[in-house]
Amino acid sequence: MEINKRIEEARKVMKKYKVDAYIVTSSDYHQSEYIDDYFKGREYLSGFTGSAGVLVIFKDEACLWTDGRYHIQAEKQLKGSEVKLFKQGNLGVPTYKEYIISKLAENSKIGIDAKILLSSDVNEILSKKKYKMVDFDLLAEIWDKRKKLPDGKIFILEDKYTGKTYKEKVKEIRATLKEKGADYNIISSLDDIAWIYNFRGDDVQHNPVALSFTIISEKNSILYIDKNKLDDKTQKYFKDNKVEIKEYFEFFEDIKKLKGNILVDFNKISYAIYEAISKNTLINSMNPSTYLKAHKNETEIANTKEIHIQDGVAIVKFMYWLKNNYKKENITEFSAEEKINSLREKIEGYIDLSFSTISAFGKNAAMMHYSAPEKNSTKIEDGVYLLDSGGTYLKGTTDITRTFFLGKVGKKEKTDNTLVLKGMLALSRAKFLFGATGTNLDVLARQFLWNVGIDYKCGTGHGVGHILNVHEGPHGIRFQYNPQRLEVGMIVTNEPGAYIEGSHGIRIENELLVKEACETEHGQFLEFETITYAPIDLNGIVKTLLTKEEKQQLNEYHSEVYKKLSPYLNKKEKEFLKEYTKSI
């Protein structure tokens, strides 16, 4: 098998550098979740295509760790290779760091690409045992057809889309640096950098960012980026804003010269950056921009609400097309994906998809991040079809999931769907005391599934960037502890699901905006405003499982969906929407 041959080639390089193991993560020089093809070394060596996972090659075995979103997918893709799957998050399964520590004796040598491996991960391993880290790019020696680094151009966003200028943002950042006693802030996370400077790029598929680093001090801002990405207009913009531009790889030399107190987020910088600045006083803290970016301003909120209406119209048009044609035409997962993508492309201000569309029928939907093949794609027939999709527009970023019930569907699927819906509704109507985190609220979405022994091996919700990455921190809603409290202006998804291997997958997803609810003698309370508008398929609901309160909540939501979307539909589509938003 080709994968086994590649691993053997890797072991030859490991022998050359005299290392006992080599770690390959799913990241780039910026700790990005989604990466350009140049950095997809873990995929090249293992055959596993998911966005998250770590491959560790030892002399005698190769092991891959990935989270619950990808357990089913990884099992299928690793079949026939020597790569052993560790189902991260399952009871009794060690992390890759724990496994390395248990397997390798002290003074063992571990190979890494220090520009890629997360600093906090390396330091955690080194804190447990005395190892020698050997820095080299293994992929450069065995990956013959490796692509070049991306070279797309960047563009500047107008103030009417950002709501805040670069100068306003950097003033806030510098105020935080002064408060924390920091002379410098080193930032390598791409969405932070794009947000600060109000530019967008095209270096990562479906993530409008550009490969870059930045150093911000009290008086200076330096942006490290391939100058070929800049045209005359962007060059003038940076000059007018007194931002110094330097070449991308100059960053690694310049940081060695810094002297002073440096604020960095150890969870967002590589080990190479950490090593280069470690002789300074390091303030390990969230980048100020990460926190500021998560709080959407009035312009961003207004624009986001507007674009969700147009995005919802696209979903209704898709639903109308699917329900009326799946029995007449040969509609496959792939052709359905093309259909929703084409509808979004027609929306004013469209930039790109916000992520690769998940179009999954039947048992395929049990793989949370399934990707429909272009050839031999599954035909959509009577059954359950899941569509998770979104767009990036000049007015914002969307992420929505709907599960459609077509023709005759079994009671089990409808029951699971209703339990997912109950959890989604419960979280949507939550009121919570200021100071609560997403972890405090997560059980609201899971409770009805837990009652029947079902769980989903992923978070319930994630932050959403504005004209940026669809997954954004620091907040989120998940079972695992997240210390970031939910605050006014944050946007988070609400997407519980049920994934039954070999049978079906269900997910219902809306975006929620955190807003003030009321203040009493007990404190300030917050609540959510739903900002996603699209019908939830009534054909998949077991009405007897819903309470009177839940029915009223769903009816009120559907009334709002019809009110906001119907003006943009033709007569037949409007009648269709009326039927699918009727009171139950």
Long-range contacts (C-beta under 8 A, 24 or more apart in sequence): 1-80, 1-81, 2-47, 3-45, 3-46, 3-47, 3-80, 3-81, 3-82, 3-83, 4-81, 4-82, 6-44, 6-45, 6-142, 7-45, 7-57, 7-62, 7-81, 7-82, 7-83, 9-142, 10-45, 10-57, 10-138, 10-142, 11-57, 11-59, 13-138, 13-141, 13-142, 14-57, 14-59, 14-111, 14-138, 17-109, 17-111, 17-134, 17-136, 18-109, 18-134, 19-109, 19-110, 19-111, 19-134, 20-58, 20-59, 20-104, 20-108, 20-109, 20-110, 21-56, 21-57, 21-58, 21-59, 21-100, 21-103, 21-104, 21-108, 21-110, 21-111, 22-56, 22-57, 22-110, 22-111, 22-112, 22-138, 23-54, 23-55, 23-56, 23-96, 23-100, 23-110, 23-111, 23-112, 23-117, 24-54, 24-55, 24-56, 24-57, 24-138, 24-139, 25-54, 25-55, 25-116, 25-117, 25-118, 26-50, 26-51, 26-52, 26-53, 26-54, 27-116, 27-117, 27-118, 28-116, 28-211, 29-115, 29-116, 29-188, 29-211, 29-270, 30-188, 30-189, 30-190, 30-211, 30-213, 31-118, 31-188, 31-189, 31-267, 31-268, 31-269, 31-270, 32-189, 32-190, 32-204, 32-207, 32-209, 33-469, 33-471, 34-204, 34-205, 34-206, 34-207, 34-355, 34-469, 35-204, 36-147, 36-149, 36-150, 36-203, 36-204, 36-205, 36-211, 37-147, 38-146, 38-147, 38-148, 38-149, 38-150, 39-116, 41-138, 41-139, 41-143, 44-139, 44-143, 45-139, 46-77, 46-78, 46-81, 46-83, 47-77, 47-78, 47-81, 47-83, 48-73, 48-74, 48-77, 48-78, 48-83, 49-73, 49-77, 49-371, 50-74, 50-369, 51-369, 54-96, 55-83, 56-96, 56-99, 56-100, 58-103, 63-96, 63-99, 65-95, 65-96, 67-457, 67-458, 68-368, 68-456, 68-457, 68-458, 69-368, 69-369, 69-457, 69-458, 70-367, 70-368, 70-369, 71-457, 72-366, 72-367, 72-499, 72-501, 73-367, 73-369, 73-370, 89-457, 97-121, 97-124, 97-125, 97-128, 100-125, 101-125, 101-128, 101-129, 104-129, 104-131, 106-130, 106-131, 107-131, 107-132, 108-132, 109-133, 109-134, 110-134, 111-135, 111-136, 111-138, 112-271, 113-137, 113-138, 113-139, 114-270, 114-271, 114-272, 114-275, 115-252, 115-270, 115-272, 116-270, 117-270, 117-271, 118-267, 118-269, 118-270, 118-271, 119-266, 119-269, 119-270, 119-271, 119-273, 119-274, 120-266, 120-267, 121-271, 122-271, 122-274, 123-266, 123-271, 123-274, 133-271, 135-272, 149-211, 149-226, 150-202, 150-203, 150-204, 150-211, 151-226, 151-228, 151-229, 152-201, 152-202, 152-203, 152-210, 152-229, 153-201, 153-202, 153-229, 153-230, 153-231, 153-234, 154-199, 154-200, 154-201, 154-202, 154-210, 154-225, 154-229, 154-230, 154-234, 155-199, 155-200, 155-201, 155-234, 156-198, 156-199, 156-233, 156-234, 156-237, 157-198, 157-199, 157-200, 157-394, 157-467, 160-299, 161-299, 161-303, 161-394, 161-395, 161-467, 162-198, 162-299, 162-300, 163-297, 163-298, 163-299, 163-300, 164-297, 164-299, 165-198, 166-196, 166-197, 166-198, 166-241, 166-243, 167-241, 169-195, 169-196, 169-198, 169-289, 169-292, 170-196, 170-216, 170-221, 172-288, 172-292, 173-216, 173-288, 173-289, 173-292, 174-216, 174-218, 176-288, 177-216, 177-217, 177-218, 177-263, 177-288, 178-218, 180-263, 180-283, 180-285, 181-261, 181-283, 182-261, 182-262, 182-263, 182-283, 183-217, 183-218, 183-260, 183-261, 183-262, 184-215, 184-216, 184-217, 184-258, 184-260, 184-261, 184-262, 184-263, 185-215, 185-216, 185-217, 185-262, 185-263, 185-264, 185-287, 185-288, 186-213, 186-214, 186-215, 186-255, 186-258, 186-262, 186-263, 186-264, 186-269, 186-273, 186-277, 187-213, 187-214, 187-215, 187-216, 187-268, 187-287, 187-289, 188-213, 188-268, 188-269, 188-270, 188-273, 189-265, 189-268, 189-287, 189-290, 190-469, 191-293, 191-465, 191-468, 191-469, 191-472, 192-268, 192-287, 192-289, 192-290, 192-293, 193-223, 194-468, 195-289, 195-293, 195-465, 195-466, 195-468, 196-289, 197-223, 197-238, 197-243, 199-234, 200-351, 200-467, 200-468, 201-229, 205-356, 206-352, 206-353, 206-354, 206-355, 206-356, 206-392, 206-470, 207-468, 207-469, 207-470, 208-351, 208-352, 208-392, 208-467, 208-468, 209-468, 209-469, 211-248, 212-248, 213-248, 213-251, 215-251, 215-254, 215-255, 215-258, 220-244, 222-246, 222-254, 224-248, 224-249, 224-250, 224-251, 224-254, 252-276, 263-287, 263-288, 265-290, 286-474, 290-473, 290-474, 291-474, 293-465, 293-466, 293-468, 293-472, 294-463, 294-472, 294-473, 294-474, 294-475, 294-487, 294-489, 294-490, 295-487, 295-488, 295-489, 295-490, 296-466, 296-489, 296-490, 296-491, 296-513, 297-489, 300-396, 300-466, 301-489, 301-513, 303-395, 303-396, 303-466, 304-395, 304-396, 304-397, 304-466, 304-491, 304-513, 304-531, 305-531, 306-395, 306-396, 307-347, 307-349, 307-391, 307-393, 307-395, 307-396, 307-398, 308-396, 308-398, 308-511, 308-531, 308-532, 308-533, 309-533, 309-564, 309-565, 309-568, 310-347, 310-348, 310-393, 310-568, 311-344, 311-347, 311-390, 311-391, 311-393, 311-398, 311-400, 311-532, 312-400, 312-532, 312-533, 312-534, 312-561, 312-564, 312-565, 313-565, 313-568, 313-569, 314-340, 314-343, 314-344, 314-346, 314-347, 314-391, 315-340, 315-400, 315-402, 315-534, 316-534, 316-535, 316-565, 316-569, 316-573, 316-576, 316-577, 317-343, 317-569, 317-573, 318-343, 318-387, 319-402, 319-404, 319-534, 319-535, 319-537, 319-576, 319-580, 320-572, 320-573, 320-576, 320-577, 322-380, 322-385, 322-404, 322-406, 323-404, 323-406, 323-576, 324-576, 326-380, 326-381, 326-406, 327-407, 330-379, 331-379, 331-380, 332-372, 332-377, 332-378, 332-379, 332-380, 333-359, 333-360, 333-361, 333-364, 333-372, 333-377, 333-378, 333-380, 334-359, 334-372, 334-373, 334-374, 334-377, 335-377, 336-380, 336-385, 336-387, 337-372, 337-389, 340-387, 340-389, 341-389, 344-389, 344-391, 347-391, 347-393, 348-393, 349-393, 349-394, 349-395, 350-391, 350-392, 350-393, 351-391, 351-392, 351-393, 351-394, 351-467, 352-391, 352-392, 353-389, 353-390, 353-391, 353-392, 354-390, 354-391, 354-392, 354-397, 354-398, 354-399, 354-470, 355-389, 355-390, 355-399, 355-470, 357-387, 357-388, 357-389, 358-386, 358-387, 358-388, 358-389, 358-401, 359-385, 359-386, 359-387, 359-389, 360-385, 360-386, 360-387, 360-505, 361-385, 361-386, 362-503, 362-504, 363-501, 363-502, 363-503, 363-504, 363-505, 364-505, 365-403, 365-499, 365-504, 365-505, 365-506, 365-507, 366-499, 366-500, 366-501, 366-502, 366-503, 366-504, 366-505, 367-499, 367-505, 368-456, 368-458, 368-497, 368-499, 368-505, 368-507, 370-505, 380-406, 381-406, 381-407, 382-406, 382-407, 382-408, 382-409, 383-407, 383-409, 383-413, 383-504, 384-409, 384-413, 384-417, 384-504, 384-505, 384-506, 384-540, 386-505, 386-506, 386-507, 388-507, 388-509, 390-470, 392-467, 392-468, 392-470, 393-467, 394-467, 395-467, 396-466, 396-467, 397-464, 397-465, 397-466, 397-467, 397-468, 397-469, 397-470, 398-464, 398-511, 398-532, 399-464, 399-470, 399-493, 399-509, 399-511, 400-509, 400-510, 400-511, 400-532, 400-534, 401-495, 401-497, 401-507, 401-508, 401-509, 402-508, 402-509, 402-534, 402-535, 402-536, 402-537, 403-505, 403-506, 403-507, 403-508, 403-537, 403-540, 404-537, 404-539, 404-540, 405-537, 405-539, 405-540, 406-539, 409-539, 409-540, 411-542, 412-503, 413-503, 413-504, 413-506, 413-540, 414-540, 414-541, 414-542, 415-542, 415-545, 416-454, 416-498, 416-500, 416-504, 416-506, 417-498, 417-506, 417-508, 417-540, 417-541, 417-542, 418-540, 418-541, 418-542, 418-545, 418-546, 419-448, 419-449, 419-451, 419-452, 419-454, 419-498, 419-545, 420-448, 420-449, 420-496, 420-497, 420-498, 420-506, 420-507, 420-508, 421-508, 421-536, 421-541, 421-546, 421-550, 421-554, 422-448, 422-545, 422-546, 422-550, 423-447, 423-448, 423-449, 423-496, 424-494, 424-495, 424-496, 424-508, 424-509, 424-510, 425-550, 425-553, 425-554, 427-460, 427-461, 427-477, 427-494, 427-496, 427-512, 427-528, 428-494, 428-510, 428-512, 428-528, 428-530, 428-553, 429-527, 429-528, 429-553, 430-527, 430-528, 431-517, 431-525, 431-526, 431-527, 432-486, 432-525, 432-526, 432-527, 433-522, 433-523, 433-524, 433-525, 433-526, 434-485, 434-487, 434-523, 434-524, 434-525, 434-526, 435-485, 435-523, 436-485, 436-486, 436-526, 437-475, 437-481, 437-482, 437-483, 437-484, 437-485, 437-486, 438-475, 438-476, 438-477, 438-478, 438-482, 438-484, 438-486, 438-492, 439-477, 439-478, 439-479, 439-480, 439-481, 439-482, 441-477, 441-486, 442-477, 442-478, 442-479, 443-479, 445-477, 445-494, 445-496, 446-479, 446-496, 449-496, 449-498, 454-498, 456-496, 456-497, 456-498, 456-499, 457-499, 458-497, 460-494, 460-495, 460-496, 461-492, 461-493, 461-494, 461-495, 461-512, 462-492, 462-493, 463-490, 463-491, 463-492, 464-491, 464-492, 464-493, 464-511, 486-514, 486-526, 487-514, 487-526, 488-514, 488-515, 488-516, 488-526, 489-513, 489-514, 490-514, 491-531, 494-528, 506-540, 508-536, 530-557, 533-560, 533-561, 533-564, 533-565, 534-561, 534-565, 535-561, 535-577, 535-580, 535-581, 537-580, 538-580, 538-582, 538-584, 541-584, 543-584, 546-584, 551-583, 551-584, 554-584, 555-583, 555-584, 558-582, 558-583, 559-583
